[in-house]
Amino acid sequence: MSLPRTEALEEAGVKGIVEHDALGSFGYGKAMPEGLVLPCEVVVHALEVTGTVRNFKEKGERRLEWVSPGEAAERVAEPGLKKIIRAFERRES
C-alpha cells in the first residue's frame, strides 16, 4: 500500500501535509491488461499542499489542473469518490 504523501508526489508532483484520519474509502474493480479485474479499495486522505515539483514519476500521464472540490466532484465518474469529495467540500465551507 502506498502512503498518501508518496501517491500525491508521484502522481501529481505535489508535496504537503496529510491528515492522519481518512476522509473515507471506496472499492472498485481495477481492469488489468490481461483482462483480469482485481478488487481494490482506495482510502482517501486530505492533503494540505505546501509545494510542487517540476519533475515527478508520472508526469505527462495525466492532465493536471487545480479545481474546486465541487468541480472535482463533477468530473469524477466513481460514485464513491464523488461522495467523499462532496463531504469534504461541505466540511471546508
C-alpha positions in Angstrom: 0.0 0.0 0.0 1.4 3.4 -0.9 1.3 6.3 1.5 -0.9 9.3 0.6 2.1 11.6 0.5 4.0 9.3 -1.9 1.0 9.0 -4.2 0.5 12.8 -4.3 4.1 13.3 -5.2 4.4 10.5 -7.8 1.1 11.2 -9.5 0.7 15.0 -9.3 4.0 16.4 -8.2 2.6 17.9 -5.0 4.1 17.9 -1.5 2.2 18.6 1.6 0.8 17.6 5.0 -1.5 14.6 5.0 -4.4 14.4 7.5 -4.0 11.3 9.7 -7.7 10.3 9.6 -9.1 9.2 6.2 -11.9 11.2 4.6 -13.4 7.8 3.5 -12.8 4.8 1.3 -14.4 3.2 -1.7 -14.0 0.0 -3.7 -13.8 -0.6 -7.4 -12.6 -3.2 -9.9 -9.2 -2.4 -11.5 -9.0 -3.7 -15.0 -5.6 -5.3 -15.8 -4.1 -5.5 -19.3 -4.7 -9.3 -19.4 -8.4 -8.8 -18.9 -8.4 -9.7 -15.3 -10.3 -7.4 -12.9 -8.9 -7.0 -9.4 -11.0 -5.8 -6.5 -9.3 -2.7 -5.0 -10.1 -0.5 -2.0 -9.0 3.2 -2.1 -8.5 5.1 1.1 -8.8 8.9 0.6 -6.9 11.4 2.8 -6.9 15.2 2.7 -3.6 16.8 1.9 -2.7 20.4 2.5 -0.4 21.3 -0.4 2.8 23.1 0.7 4.7 22.9 -2.6 5.1 21.4 -6.0 7.9 19.8 -8.0 8.6 20.2 -11.7 9.6 16.6 -12.4 7.8 13.6 -10.9 7.3 9.9 -11.7 4.0 10.0 -13.6 4.5 13.4 -15.3 2.8 13.5 -18.7 0.4 10.6 -17.9 -2.4 12.9 -16.7 -3.5 16.4 -17.3 -3.0 18.4 -14.1 -5.4 21.2 -13.2 -6.4 22.9 -9.9 -10.1 22.9 -9.4 -12.6 23.4 -6.5 -13.9 20.4 -4.7 -17.3 21.0 -6.3 -15.7 20.9 -9.8 -13.7 17.8 -8.9 -16.8 16.0 -7.8 -18.5 16.9 -11.0 -15.6 15.5 -13.0 -15.0 12.1 -11.4 -17.0 9.1 -12.5 -16.6 6.9 -9.5 -19.6 7.4 -7.2 -17.7 6.5 -4.0 -15.1 9.1 -4.7 -17.7 11.7 -5.7 -19.4 11.2 -2.3 -16.1 11.7 -0.4 -15.3 14.8 -2.3 -18.8 16.3 -1.7 -18.4 15.6 2.0 -15.0 17.2 2.1 -16.5 20.3 0.3 -19.2 20.6 3.0 -16.6 20.3 5.7 -14.4 23.0 4.2 -17.2 25.6 3.7 
